[in-house]
C-alpha cells in the first residue's frame, strides 16, 4: 500500500460504518433545515410593510454604511488570512520540507481548513447585516400596530442570523471532519473562525463605540438633544455600529465558540474511539433542531413583556435539547455519563443567563440602586456600577467551575481521557442552544435601531414608548447572551486545554521524545511564568481596544463640533448634517486599531512557547482563561447595568430626562459602552484564539524552547 496521505484517507473511508455515514447525513440534513428556516424567516421579514419614506431613506444610509465598513474590514482581513494560510501551509502540522512522500498534502488540507473557517465566519457576519438592516425599519413600522407585532419582527430578524450561523457551523465542521478524516484539521478550521471573529469583534466594537460615545457626549451632554436626533452627525454612524458590532461581530464570535467546542470534543473523542464522535455530531444536530423549534414558539402574550417572551423561548429550547438527547441515548445506546456532562453544561448556561439578567435588568435592585446613586453625581454612578459588576462575576465563574468539576467527575469512571472529554461535552451542551442565543442577541441591535428610526421618522410618543420597551429588553438580553457566550468560551477553552494536552502527547509520541504530560504543576517556574503572562494579556488586550475607542471617539467629537459650528441651520434642524464624514472616521479608525490588539495576543503566545515550551504554554492558557473570563464578565455586566440605569432614569425615575441624575447616568453609560460592546465580548474570542494557536504550534514548542 502506498505510504501517503491518500492511503490514510482510503483507510479512513473504508473503516466508516453505517452509523458514521448516518451521522454525517443527519448533520447535513439538519443544517439544510436550518438554512431553509432562515430563508423563510428572511422572506417573512422582507414582506413586512415599510411606508415611512424618511425611515426608508435612513435605513438606506445604515445599510450602505454597514456594507462599506464590512467590505473594507474583510478586505484587510482577507490579506491577513492569506498570509496566515501560507504560513500554515509551510509549517503546520510540520514543516513541509520534512514531510514524507504524499504527506505534504496534510499541510495543504490544514491551510484550506483555515481558509474555510474564515470564509464561514465572514458569511455569518454578512447574513446578519443583510437581515438586520431590513428588519430595523420594519420593526419601527410594526411598533405603530403594537408591541406584539414589533417584537415578532425584531425577533424573527434576529432568528435569521441564529439559524444561518449555527447551520453554517454544523455544516462546516461536518464537511471538514468527514471529508478529511482528521480531527486536527478541525483545529485549523476553528482557528480560521476564531481569528476572523477576533478581528471582526474588535473592529466592529471599536466602530460602534466610537460613534455611540461621541454621539452621547456631544448630543446628550453638550447640546441637550435626544439620543437619536437626526441633527446629530454621528447618529447614522451609531446605528451602523449596532450592526457591525453587535450583529456581524457577535455572529462571528458565537460561530467561533460553537465551532471551537465541537473541535475540542472531536479531537479528544476521535482519540478515545467508540461512539464518541457520533455522539458529538448527534448532540450538535439535535441542539440546532431544538433551536429551530424554539424560534418557532416565540410569541408575546397579552400580559407578557419582551424579556419574558425571549426567556420563555430559551427555556423551551433548553428543555427540548435535554429531552431529544435523552431520546437519542435510548435509541443509539450512547453513554448516560456523556449525557449527564452535556446536561450540566446546559443548566449552567441557564444559571449564567439568570445571573446576568439579575445584574442588568432594570426591574432588579442593582440597576435601580445605580440609578439612585446617580442623583449624587457621576462618581457614585461609576462606583456603584463597578461594585455590582464585580459581584456579578461570582455566580458565573462558580457556575463554570462547577460545570467543569461535575462533568470531569461524572465521566472519570469511563477511563483515561474521558474526564476532559466530559468537560468538552459540557461545553457542547452549553452551546447546544446557541441558535436561540444568537437569535436573542441579534434581536437587541435590531430593536435598538428601530427605536432610533422611530424617533428620526417622527412616529410619535406611543410608538417610541413601545420601541423603548423593546430596546430595554434587548439590552438585558444582550447582557445575558454575552454572559452566556463568555461562559461557553470558558468551558470551551478548558476543553481546548485538554485538546492541547492530547495534541502534545500525540506529537511527542510520534517524534519519539518519550514525554507524556498529565497536567501542569504551578510550582514549576516555567508554568508559573506562563501563568503570570497569560493573566496579563487580557488586561493589555482590553486596554488596547478601549484606547482605540478613546482615540477614535475624540476625532469624531471634534468633527461633530465642527459641523454644528460651520453648517448654518444645523442646530435648528434646517440643514442636513454630513453623516458620511462620521461614518468614515469610525471606519478608518476601527480598521487602523483592530489589527495591533489581535496580533499582540498571537505574538505573545508564540514568544511564551518559545521561551518556556509546552509547560509555560499550559500555565499561559490557565492564567489567560481565569483572567479573561473575570474581566469579560465584569465588563459585559457593568456596561449592561449602566446602560439600563440610564434608561431607567430616562423613563422618569430619579429625576428623569435632563436631571443631574440623568447626566450622571449618561456618563456611566458612556464608560460602559466600550466595556460591554468592545473589550468585554472580544475577550472570549481572544482566549479561544490563544488556545488554538497553542494546539496548532504544540509540535514547535516541544522541540524549540529556551528554558525547557
NORURLIN-V904721 format. One line per field, one symbol per residue. ss: DSSP state (~ for helix, > for strand, _ for the rest). phi: phi as a letter, one per 40 degrees, with the letter a starting at -180 (. if undefined). burial: + if it has 24 or more other ideal C-beta (glycine too) atoms within 12 Angstrom, else -. Layout:
ss = ???
phi = ???
burial = ???
//
This chain:
ss = ____~~~~~~~~~~~__~~~~~~~~~~~~~~~~~~~~~~~~~~~~~~_____~~~~~~~~~~~~~~~~~~~~~~~~~~~~~~~~~~~~~~~____~~~_____~~~~~~~~~~~~~~~~~~~~~~~~~~~~~~~~~~~~~~~____~~~~~~~~~~~~~~~~~~~~~~~~~~~~~~~~~~__~~~~~~~~~~~~~~~~~~~~~~~~~~~~~~~~~~~~~~~~~___________~~~~~~~~~~~~~~~~~~~~~~~~~~~~~~~~~~~~~~___~~~~~~~~~~~~~~~~~~~~~_________~~~~~~~~~~~~~~~~~~~~~~~~~~~___~~~~~~~~~~~~~~~~~~~~~~~~~____~~~~~~~~~~~~_~~~~~~~~~~~~~~~~~~~~~~~~~~~~~~~~~~~_____~~~~~~~~~~~~~~~~~~~~~~~~~~~~~~~~~~~~~~~____~~~~~~~~~~~~~~~~~~~~~~~~~~~~~~~~~~~~~~~~~~~~~~~~~~~_____________~~~~~~~~~~~~~~~~~~~~~~~~~~~~~~~~~~~~~~~~~~____________~~~~~~~~~~~~~~~~~~~~~~~~~~~~~~~~~~~~~~~~~~~~~~~~~~~~~~~~~~~~~~~~~~~~~~~~_________~~~~~~~~~~~~~~~~~~~~~~~~~~~~~~~~~~~~~_~~~~~~_____
phi = .ccacccccccccccccccccccccccccccccccccccccccccccccabcccccccdcccccccccccccccccccccccccccccccbbcadcccccdgccccccccccccccccccccddcccdcdccccccccccccccchccccdccccccccdcdccccccccccccccccccgbcccccccccccccccdccccccccdccdcccccccccccccgbddbcccccccccccccdccccbcccccccdcccccccccccccccccggccccddccccccccccccccccccabccbcbdcccccccccccccccdcccccccccbgccccccccccddcccdccccccccccbcccbcdcccccccccchcccccccccccccccccdccccccccccccccccdcchcgcdcccccccccccccbcccccdcccddcccccccccccccgcgccccccccccccccccccccccccccccccccccccccccdccccccccccgcgbbbcabccccdcccdcccccccddccdccccccccdccccccdcccccccccccgcccgcbcccdccccccccccccccccdcccdccccdccccccbgccccdcdcccccccccdcccdccccccccccccccccchcfhgcgcdcccccccdccccdcccbbcdccccccccccccdcccbdccccbbacba
burial = ----+---+----------+--++-+++-++++++-++--++-++--+-+-+--++-+++++++++++++-+++-++--++--++-+++-++++----+---++++++++++++++++++++++++++++++++++++++++++--+++++++++++++++++++++++++++++++++++++++++++++++++++++++++++++++++++++++++++-+-++++++++++++++++++++++++++++++++++++++++++++++++-+++++++++++++++++++++++++-+----++++++++++++++++++-+++-++--+-++-++++++++++++++++++++++++++++-++++++-+++--+-+++-+++-++-+++++++-++++++++++-++--+--+++++++++++++++++++++++++++++++++++++++++-+---+++++++++++++++++++++++++++++++++++++++++++++-------+-+--+-----++++++++++++++++++++++++++++-+++-+++-++-----++-----+++-++++++++++++++++++++++-++++++++++++++++++++++++++++++++++++++++++++++++-++--+---+++++++++++++++++++++++++++++++++++++++++++-+--+
//
